[in-house]
Amino acid sequence: MGSQEPESQSCSRSVLVVDADPTSRRILAQSLKGVALTTEAADSDQALAAFDRMTPAAVIACLDKGEAASPDVIEALRYGGYEGPIIAVSARGSLSVAVEAMRAGACDMLIKPIAPAEMVRRLMSQLGPQARSPAQADRPDEASQDFEGFIGKSPAMLAVYDQIRRIAPSRAPVFVTGESGTGKEVTAQAIHRRSGRPANRFIALNCGAIPKDLIESEIFGHVKGAFTGAIDDRVGAAELADGGTLFLDEICEMDLALQTKLLRFIQTGEVRRVGDTRMRRVDVRFVCATNRDPLAQVVAGRFREDLYYRLCVLPLHLPPLRQRGEDVMMLARAFLVRFAAEEGRHFDGFDPAAAQIVAGFGWPGNVRQLQNVIRRLVVMHDGNQVSAPMLPLALAHGSAEIRPDEPPVAADPAQVPAVEPFSVQERRIIEEALAAFDGNLSRAAAALEISPSTIYRKRESWAKDGETADQPMPEPARLHA
């Protein structure tokens, strides 16, 4: 065993590094230089003996034993009474190894080789508040609410964070589902950052935003002269992501013919540029996403069943914002602080009436819609607090008006009017927006801060439920874009 003194003597955290390979052990310890006081151990016996002299803030434990990986060292540390965070590391990034490590008591897992910056970041996230800088320590709530770019601590999101931690080390494909604006790309990035793959090898493509005749070239690349306009060789997203993660957003929008080629790529690990005869082998982790029901798309014949089962090995569903409770105001305040700083405004919160409207709205466009609404009001207004008149009129539908100078009055249950179901409110707001803009779907969507495709899908679902578009609509309220 040995110890390593960091450059910064102000660092008092201690970390125990357990690895049978002395070279690997030294590299892991070196990656924490200046961050923590490190003690090294070759096995669980030496690690337990070290506990007589120190109580580490965290343990980094290598699971590799020859040609296999075993969680024995973690089990020994837990059995010996260590209750702090244990970060497992291994050169074998299989799902079974990750699952066994988590069951044994690991809090996180990294795949070798590990970038020093990634090792430090993951350690800091496990050490929690005591690992923050003095500036961060002054804002404990803000720091504790963030997880890999997410903000929120509702039970639904805590479950998502746990799933991300568990599936990130695996090589298996991940299929993310959820409504538009729930954070599917943020999820993909979080999975990549925690996978141990190179940070600069995350490549994202939106299959619904690329023209049908160009998407094959975007994914696989092309050679000069392959088609009109191909004036030079081009590397595709698959090769750019070699060694990293390829994120295919809105995968259900992909043409069936290209789905066949994608399936072959997943099966063989080989790509061929458009117009080329040479096959190139690449190693990518697939993360796909859609805001549709993929199984419904399979039944409808718009998505290949064999491709679906190839990609949906590790499913992950993101909850809509309306199911996240207090996360709505947590997100709203975070966006307000961020955009106020960017725009040079002085907002620091919401008054009670505005807070009730924001918290009570259904947010059909989810986090993206909330973000856009907050940015717009910051740009268009100024003040110390957001007031109800600053919010778009569409948000006030179904929300009671509260005046800050009036105390709340207990309501007589017999006089409380029936509350419209959310689905009815949602349809009424969308139909009113369409009526206000003479049926212009794009302008109505912009006014509601949602995508046109969301309105289109909603109206399709209403039609399937036996409701036709020519039914009488409520008297439209004039909306302000």
N, C-alpha and C positions, 0 to 999 in steps of 0.2 A: 504494500500500500504506500501511497505517497500523497503529498499535499502540494497545492500550487497557490502561490500568493498572487492575487490580482494586482494590476497596476494601481487601481483606486483603493486606497486604504480605508476610504469611507464606506466601502461595501462590506457589510457584516453578514450577509446571507451565506449559508453553507449548503453545498450540493454534493451528494454522494454519487459517484459514477461507478457503476458495476459492469465490468466487461471482461471476459476471459482473455480476449485478444489485447495484449499490451499496447500495440500500435493504435488500434481503434479506440482504446480507453484513453490514451494520451490525446488523440485528436478531439474526442468529445470534451475532455477537460479543457483543452486549449481553446475550444470554441466559446467557452464561458469566461475567458480571461477578461478581467475588468468588470465582470458582472457579478460573480460570486466566488467565494472561497471553495475550492473543490478538493474533495478527498476521493482517492481511487481505491477500488477493491476488485479483486479478480473473480470472486465468487460470493455466494450468499454467506458463507462462514466468515469471510473477512469483513463483509458488510455488517453483519450482526456484531462482530467484535468491535467495529468502529463506533457502534451506537453507545459503547461504554464511555467513549471520550467526547462524543458530540451528538447533537440531535439535528440532523439535516433538515433544511426547509423543504427539500425535495430530493427525490432519488431518480437517477436516469439508469435504467436497467436494460442491458442487452439480453435478448432471449435466445441468441444463436448458440447452438451446441453442435459443433461439427457440421453435418449436412442437414440438420433439423433445427427447429425452433421450439422452445418449451417455456411455459410460464412458471417453471419451478422456482426461479429466483424471486419472482413477485410473491408467490405463495409463501415462500420462506420468510420474506420480509414482513408480510402481513401477519403470519403466524407468530413471528417474533415480537409483535406489538407495534410495528411502525404504522402510523395512521395518516401520515402526510401524503402529498401527491407523488405518484410514481409515473414517470414517462417511460413507456416501453420503446425500445428501438430494435430493429431487426433488418437483415438484408433480404428477408423473405416476406414480401408484402402480400401474402394471401389473405383472403377474408377469414379463413379458419384460424389463422394465427392471431389476427386482430381480435376476433371474438373471444378466443381463449385468454388473451391478455386482459381484456376488459372484465371477463368473468373472474379472473384471478385477483383483480383489484387495481389494474392500471387505469389512469385517468385520461391518458392520451397515448398515441402511438406514432412513431416516425419510421420511415423506411430509409435505410442507408443507400447511398451516401447522403449525408445531411448537410445542407448549407449552414454555415455558422449563424448567419442572421436568422434563419428559420428556427434553429435550435434555441437561440436566445428568445425569440418572440413567443415560442410555444411554452418555454419555461416561465416567462413573465406572466403569461395568461393563467398559468396554474398557481403561481405564487399569490396572485390576487392583489388586494389593496396595498399590502406592504411592499409590492414590487414597483409601485408607481413612482413617478417623479414627484417632487414637492408641489408642482403646479397641478398635477392630476389629483393629488391627495386632497386638494382644496375642493374638488368636485367629485366626491365619492359616488353620488348617485349617477352622474353622467357616465362615469367610467364603467360602473358595474352593469349598466344597461346595454352596453355594446358587445356584440358577438360577431366578429368577422364582417363588419359592415351593417349588421342588423341592429335595430333598436327595439326593445320590448322585453317584457318579462312575464307575459301572460302564460298560463299553463300550455296553451296550444303551441306557442313559440319555444318554450323550454323543451318541449318534446321534439320539435324540429332541430334545435341545437344538439340535442342528444343523438338524434339520428345522424346528423352531419359528422359528429365526432366519431361515431362508430363505423360509418361506411367510407369515410375519407381514405383510410389507408389501403383499402381494397383496390384491386385492378378491375373489378366487375363493373359493367355499365350501370349508370344511374338514370332513372326516368323520373323527372320532376313534373308534377302536374299542379294546376292551380289557376285561378282566374287571372286575367290580365292585370298587371300592376302589383302582383303580390310579392315580387322579388325573386323570380326564377333565375335570372342571371346572377344576382347577388349570391344565391344559393350555390350555383355552379362554381363561382369564384371562391367561395368559402371551402367547398369540397376540394378544389385544386390546391388552395393554400395549405390545407391540412393533409394533403396527400404525400408530401415530401418530394413531389416532382418539381423540376426547375420553375422558378417563379415567372420567368418570361416565356414559358411555353403554354400559356392559356390562350386558345384561339376560339373566338365566338363567331358564329354565323347565324343570321336570322333567315331561315328557309322561306318565310313568307314575304320577305322584303326584296328578295333577289329574283329577277325575271327567270322564267322557266328555262329559257335557252342559254342562260349563263351560269346557273347554279352548279352544273356538273364541273365546269371549269373552275369555279370558286372553290369547290371541295377538292378536286383531284389535280387541278392545274392543267396546262396545255403546252404544246410545243408550237414553235413558229410555223405559221401556215396551216394550222389545224382547221381554221375557219376564217371567214372574212373578218378582218380586224385583229387577228392574232399575229401581230407584227414582231413578236419576240417570245421566247420561252417564258413561262410563268409557273412559279411554284404554287401549289394549291394549299388550302388550309390544313389538309391532312398531313402533308410533309412539314409545314410550319409548326405543327403541334407535335412532331415526333419527340417522344420522351415526355410529353406533357399531357394536356387535356384538350380534347376537341368538344366544344359545346355547340350543339345543334338546336337552336331555339325554334319553336313552332314547327317541329318535325313533322306533324301531321299535314302540313301544307306542301310537303315534298311530292313531286310527280311520281307516279307509280313506277315508271321506267327507271327513274333514278334510284328509287327505293331498292330495286333489284341489285343495282351496282353497289349500293351502300351495304346491302346484306352480304355480298361477296367480300367486300373490303373487311367487314367485321369478322367473317369466318376465316379469311386467309391472312389478314394483316398486311396485305399487299395492295398498292394502288398503281394505276396506270394513267398517266396524263392523257388528256384528249389529243388524239392524233399521233400518239406515241405507241411503240411496240414493246418498250422496256417496262418490266414490272419493278416496282420499288417497295421494299419492305419498311414499314414504319411501326412504331410502338406508341399507341395513343390510348388514353382512358376516355371512354365515351360518356358524356353527360348530355342527355336530351331533355327537351321540355316542350310542353304544349298547354294551351289554355282550353283545349277541348277534352272530351272524354275519349281516350284512345281506343277503348274497347268498342265504343259506339262507332268510331271511324272504321274499325276492323269489320264490324257487322255490316256497315254500309258499303264496304268494298273500296274505301278510300285510303286504307292503310293495310299493308301486308301483315297477315297474321304471324308469319314466321319472323319477320323483322321486329314486330312488337315483342315477341317472346325473347328474341335475342337482346333487345335493348332494356326491357323491363325486368332486369335481374334484381335491382335494388330500387324499388319504388319509393318516392318521397312526395307527399302531398303538402302544399302550403295552404294554410287557412286564409280565407278572405279577411279583410280588415274588420268587417262588422262582427267577426267572431273573436276579436282579440281584446275586447274590454278596454281596460285602462291604457293599453298600448296606443290607442288613438291619440290621446292627449300627450302622451310621452313623445310620440313621433312629431306631433304638431309643434310642441315646444322646441324640440331639437331642430326642426326645420326652420322655425322662427329665429332662433339664435344664429343658425348658420347663415341664413339669407340676409338677416339684418346686418351681420358683420360684413358680408360681401357687398351689400348695397350702401353701407354707411348710414343705416337707419338706427333708431334707438329703441326698438321694441324689446320688451323683456317678459311679456306674458300676455294672457287673454283675460278680458273682464268676464264676470260670471255669465252674462248673456251670450257672449261669443263662445265661451267654453261649452255651454250647454248645446248650442247649435252644432259645433264641431263634433262633440262627443255623441250627439244623438243622430247624426246623419248616417245614412246607410253606406256611403262611399262605394258606389258600384265600380268605380275605377281604381279602388283600393289605394295602396300606398302612393302610387304614381299620381293619382288624382289629388290626394291630400298634399303631396309635395308641390304640385303645380298651383294649387289654390293658395298655399302659403307664400310661395314665391311671388305670385301676382299681387297679392295684397301688400306685401312688403315693398314692391316696386311702386305701386300706385298710391300708397298712403304713408303717413309718418305719425309718430306718437310713441308713448311709452307702453301702451297696451292696445291689443287688437280689440276693437269693439264690433258689435253685431252689424252695424251698417257697412262695415268694410268688407264683409263676406258676400259672395255672390248670392243673388236672391234664391237660386235653386236650392241652396243648402237649407234655407229656412222652411221648406215644405215639410209639414208634419212636426215642426219644432215649435213649442210654445214660446211666446215672447215673454221675456223676463226683464223687468226694469231693475237696475242695480239698487235704486233707492227705495224699492218696495220690499218689505220682508215677505218671506214665503207664507202662504196661507194654506192651512190644512183644508183639503178638498172634501166635500161631502160625496161619499161613494155613490150615492143615488143620483148625483148630478154630473158625475164624470162621464163624458161622452165616450162611445166606443172608439177604440184606437184602430186605425186601419192597419191591416197586416203589411209587413215590409214589401212583399211582392206587389201589392196594390199601389202603395206609395211609389215604388220604383217605376211601375208602368205609367202611372199618371204623370210623373215628372218627365219621363222620356217622351211620352206622347205630347205633352204641352210644349216641350222644346221643339219637337218636329213641327207642330202647328205654328209656333212662333216664327219659325224660319221657312215657312211654306213648304215643308217636306224635305228641305235640304239636309240630308243626313250628316254631311261633313260639318256644316255650321252648327247643327244641333249638338253634335258630339263635342265640338270645340267649346261650346257654351257650358256643357256639363262636365268638361274636363275628363272625358272618356274617349276611347277609340271608336271610330265608326263601326268597326267589326263587332264591338260589344253590342251596339244598338241593333245591328243586323241580326245577330244571334238571338238577342232577346225577342225580337219580333217573330223570328222563326219559331221559337219555343212557344210563344203565345198562340201562333197559328196551329201548331201541333196539338195544343191543348183545347182546340176547338174554338178559339177566339180569332175572329177575322179582322183584318186591318180596316175594313169598311164599317166597323161598329162605331157608333157615335162616340166621339172623344169629348172629354171635359172642356169647358171654356178655357182657352189657353191663357196662361199668365205670361205677360211680356218679360222675356229674360234679357239680361244684359251680358253680352259676351265679354 
